[in-house]
Amino acid sequence: MLDRAARLRQLSEVDQDLIRLVQDPRFGRWLEQVSSTGGCAHPIQLSGSTTTRDAGTGEVLHHYDTATEPGERLLIRCRNRRATVCAPCSRIHAGDTFHLVPARLGGGKSVPADVRERPRLFLTLTAPSFGPVHRTTADGQRCRPRRHADRCEHGRSPGCPAAHDATDPLVGQPLCSGCYDYPAHVLWHAYAGRLWKAFTDNLYHHLAARTGHTRSGLRRTVRISYAKVAEYQKRAAVHVHAVIRLDGAHGPDTPPPPWATAEVLATVVRTAAAAVRLHTPHSRALGEHELRWGAQLDARPLRAFGGREGLADDAVAAYVAKYVTKGAADASAGLDHPITGPNDIAAARLSAHVRALMRTCWRLGGLPELEPLRLRAWAHSLGYRGQILTKSRAYSTTYGALRAERADHERAAPDYADEPHAITHAHWRYIGSGHTPGAALIAAGIAEDQAQNREIARAEISRSGRADGTA
């Protein structure tokens, strides 16, 4: 807690920086740059120039140089997907995700519209139990009632008579940290990508067995495409939400055979997940661990075009977009930056459970037999080293394509890409990132104003739709 004098000094620093900014003759141009980034909280600062010439005549068709910009630098978005790091950029990422997911669900972005009629599931796979944890309860129910139960070897009761709501900090914490299998938790995270690969391989195998095809014959008939997002549960274990679709042999452009239905797919995903078994390399300190998916599995069909049964495409897209930007925003996900040693773990403002997982990563990362897992490099994410959102090759478009399309739309300078004799020379270098205290305050205000404008526009569109009877 800062004392009064320190707070006054801090306020004075912000005020002085604000005065400096607004008195700068180029303040208007600086404000334009900040507004163009959407009020990005940690913009990248670049210095350099771009020159486009006619190769035949040497005529300069276009020239831009940051020498004329405020501070001789250009601000661009940081593009961080985490809402806690940069809310404006996370909204851009969420919007891209929202466009990607419906594209593979209902068509668009190079995917034909008739994919809405194909077998589609929204699947949730969870991690197994590594030990009992406190859980959210409802209607006054107790967490883990135990009338007659012996205490564990650490002297703790295996029960909890309390009723926890979603805001209770105890939710997700082990009843006994000594009994909790932290090494198994960390290793499960490290192998989560291989567990998913084993699951998707099993999908083909089990689908072939159920429909009377050979494995190679099935792969010449159908293709399984997916998009999945990883989410950290309260117990700091990753579970996976995935949208799975059955296509024909050539992906979205071809329909699947008539026997391929959502009911068949729902049955197969359960048996395929239950059959996954991976074994870690033998370790003198840990022995060998068998890794599998948790018993809790949810597979729900998505609503066909014009249908009433199943989940709506837009609802699933919004759900996935939400968790893509969430990422490490939740304290149960660890930190959003790598750590350099045990001292970083001790200083982190995290629960004792999450810190114990990070310490386990650091300890196991020192074992020679586990060195390929790079657990120390991924200790900040509790050993999980996968991307938050991944997709199959037959998905649809990509984040890169969406960004390129947006950049072309927003580009202020003329585009000479189609000019056969135009040559562009660009020289850029990174010179810093972030804002000064006063600039950060202004950027936050711009971000808030733009967010409010979006909410007002969304409300107006919704109101107009209801008035027209189109919503």
Residue pairs with C-beta under 8 A, 6 or more apart in sequence:
2 10
13 437
14 437
14 438
14 441
15 438
16 438
17 436
17 437
17 438
17 439
18 438
18 441
18 442
19 438
20 438
21 27
21 30
21 436
21 438
21 439
21 442
24 30
24 70
26 69
26 70
27 70
29 69
29 70
30 70
30 71
31 442
33 69
33 70
33 74
33 75
34 40
34 43
34 75
34 439
34 442
34 443
34 446
35 446
36 75
37 43
37 75
37 76
37 77
37 88
37 443
38 77
38 88
38 89
38 91
38 92
38 446
38 447
38 450
39 88
39 443
39 444
39 445
39 446
39 447
39 448
39 449
39 450
40 75
40 77
40 78
40 86
40 88
40 89
40 443
40 447
41 78
41 85
41 86
41 87
41 88
41 89
41 435
41 440
41 443
41 444
41 447
42 78
42 80
42 85
42 86
42 433
42 434
42 435
43 75
43 76
43 77
43 78
43 433
43 434
43 435
43 443
44 75
44 76
44 77
44 78
44 430
44 433
45 71
45 73
45 74
45 75
45 430
45 431
45 432
45 433
46 66
46 73
46 74
46 76
46 428
46 429
46 430
46 431
47 66
47 72
47 73
47 74
47 428
47 429
47 431
48 65
48 66
48 74
48 426
48 427
48 428
48 429
49 63
49 64
49 65
49 66
49 67
49 426
49 427
49 428
50 62
50 63
50 64
50 413
50 424
50 425
50 426
50 427
50 428
51 60
51 62
51 63
51 64
51 424
51 425
51 426
52 60
52 61
52 62
52 63
52 414
52 416
52 422
52 423
52 424
52 425
53 59
53 60
53 61
53 422
53 423
53 424
53 425
54 61
54 419
54 421
54 422
54 423
55 421
55 422
55 423
56 421
61 414
61 416
61 419
61 422
62 413
62 414
62 416
64 413
66 72
66 73
66 74
73 431
73 432
77 88
77 89
77 92
78 85
78 86
78 89
78 433
79 89
79 92
79 93
80 86
80 89
80 90
81 89
81 90
81 93
81 94
81 324
81 325
81 327
81 388
82 90
82 325
82 326
82 327
82 328
82 329
82 336
83 90
83 325
83 326
83 327
83 329
84 328
84 329
84 336
85 336
87 447
87 451
88 447
88 450
88 451
90 325
91 325
91 451
93 324
93 325
94 321
94 322
94 324
94 325
95 321
96 399
96 402
96 403
97 317
97 320
97 321
97 324
97 325
97 389
98 317
98 318
98 320
98 321
99 108
99 109
99 402
100 109
100 227
100 391
100 395
100 396
100 397
100 398
100 399
100 402
101 227
101 243
101 313
101 316
101 317
101 320
101 321
102 108
102 313
102 314
102 317
103 109
103 110
103 111
103 396
103 397
104 111
104 115
104 225
104 227
104 243
104 245
104 252
104 391
104 395
104 396
105 115
105 116
105 120
105 243
105 245
105 302
105 313
105 316
105 317
106 113
106 115
106 116
106 305
106 313
107 113
107 114
107 115
107 116
108 396
109 396
109 397
109 402
110 396
110 397
111 252
111 396
112 252
112 253
114 255
115 245
115 247
115 252
116 304
116 305
116 313
117 255
117 304
117 305
118 245
118 246
118 247
118 255
118 256
118 260
119 245
119 246
119 256
119 260
119 261
119 262
119 264
119 265
119 301
120 243
120 244
120 245
120 246
120 262
120 301
120 302
121 243
121 244
121 245
121 262
121 265
121 266
121 269
121 299
121 300
121 301
121 302
122 241
122 242
122 243
122 299
122 300
122 301
122 302
122 311
122 316
123 240
123 241
123 242
123 243
123 244
123 269
123 297
123 298
123 299
123 300
124 239
124 240
124 241
124 242
124 296
124 297
124 298
124 299
125 196
125 199
125 239
125 240
125 242
125 273
125 293
125 294
125 297
126 233
126 237
126 239
126 240
126 293
126 294
126 295
126 296
126 297
127 185
127 188
127 233
127 237
127 238
127 239
127 293
127 294
128 188
128 292
128 293
128 294
128 295
129 294
130 180
130 181
130 182
130 184
130 185
130 188
130 235
130 237
131 174
131 175
131 176
131 179
131 180
131 181
132 144
132 158
132 174
132 175
132 176
132 179
133 171
133 172
133 173
133 174
133 175
133 180
133 234
133 235
134 143
134 144
134 160
134 162
134 164
134 168
134 170
134 171
134 172
134 173
134 175
135 143
135 144
135 164
135 171
135 172
136 164
136 165
136 166
136 168
136 171
136 234
137 143
137 163
137 164
137 165
140 163
141 163
142 160
142 161
142 162
142 163
143 159
143 160
143 161
143 162
143 163
143 164
144 158
144 159
144 160
144 175
145 159
145 160
145 161
146 157
146 158
146 159
149 157
149 158
149 159
150 158
151 157
151 158
152 158
152 176
152 178
152 179
153 178
153 179
154 176
154 178
154 179
156 175
156 176
156 178
156 179
157 175
158 175
158 176
159 175
160 175
162 170
164 170
164 171
169 351
171 234
172 233
172 234
172 235
172 236
172 332
172 351
172 353
173 235
173 351
173 352
173 353
174 180
174 235
174 353
177 352
177 353
177 356
180 353
180 356
182 356
182 357
182 360
183 286
183 289
183 360
183 364
184 289
184 291
185 236
185 237
185 357
185 360
185 382
185 383
186 357
186 360
186 361
186 364
186 375
186 382
186 383
187 280
187 286
187 289
187 291
187 364
187 373
187 383
188 195
188 237
188 291
189 237
189 238
189 381
189 382
189 383
189 384
189 385
190 373
190 375
190 378
190 383
190 384
190 385
191 278
191 280
191 291
192 230
192 238
192 240
192 384
192 386
193 385
193 386
194 278
195 276
195 278
195 291
195 292
195 293
196 228
196 240
196 386
198 276
198 278
199 272
199 273
199 276
199 293
200 224
200 226
202 271
202 272
202 273
202 275
202 276
203 224
203 244
203 268
203 269
203 272
204 215
204 218
204 219
204 224
205 215
205 272
206 268
206 271
206 272
206 275
207 213
207 218
207 222
207 224
207 264
207 265
207 268
208 214
208 215
208 217
208 218
210 264
210 267
210 268
211 218
211 259
211 264
213 221
219 249
220 249
221 248
221 249
221 256
221 257
222 246
222 247
222 248
222 249
222 256
222 257
222 260
223 246
223 247
223 248
223 249
223 250
223 251
223 394
224 244
224 245
224 246
224 247
224 392
225 244
225 245
225 247
225 251
225 252
225 391
225 392
225 393
225 394
225 395
226 242
226 243
226 244
226 245
226 391
226 392
226 395
227 242
227 243
227 320
227 389
227 390
227 391
227 392
227 395
228 240
228 241
228 242
228 243
228 389
228 390
228 391
229 240
229 241
229 242
229 320
229 323
229 324
229 388
229 389
230 238
230 239
230 240
230 323
230 384
230 386
230 387
230 388
230 389
231 238
231 239
231 240
231 241
231 323
231 326
232 238
232 330
232 332
232 333
232 382
233 239
233 332
234 332
235 332
235 353
236 332
236 333
236 334
236 353
236 354
236 357
236 382
238 384
239 294
241 319
241 320
241 323
243 302
243 316
243 320
244 265
244 269
246 256
246 260
246 265
247 254
247 255
247 256
247 394
248 254
248 255
248 256
248 257
251 394
252 394
252 396
262 301
262 302
262 310
263 301
266 299
266 301
269 297
269 299
270 297
270 299
273 293
273 297
274 293
276 292
276 293
277 290
277 291
277 292
278 290
278 291
278 292
279 288
279 289
279 290
279 291
280 286
280 288
280 289
280 291
281 288
281 369
281 370
282 288
282 369
283 367
283 369
283 370
285 367
286 364
286 367
300 310
300 311
301 309
301 310
301 311
302 310
302 311
302 312
302 313
302 316
303 309
303 310
303 311
303 312
303 313
304 310
320 389
323 388
324 388
324 389
327 333
327 336
327 388
328 334
328 335
328 336
328 381
331 349
331 350
331 351
331 354
332 351
332 354
333 381
333 382
334 350
334 354
334 357
334 358
334 379
334 380
334 381
334 382
335 348
335 350
335 380
335 381
336 380
337 380
338 377
338 379
338 380
339 345
339 348
339 358
339 362
339 379
339 380
341 362
342 359
342 362
345 355
345 358
345 359
345 362
345 379
346 355
348 354
348 355
348 358
350 358
354 382
357 382
357 383
358 379
358 380
358 382
361 375
361 376
361 378
361 379
361 382
361 383
362 375
362 376
362 379
364 370
364 373
364 375
365 371
365 373
365 374
365 375
365 376
365 377
365 379
366 376
373 383
374 385
375 383
377 385
378 384
378 385
408 415
416 422
416 424
434 440
435 443
462 471
465 471
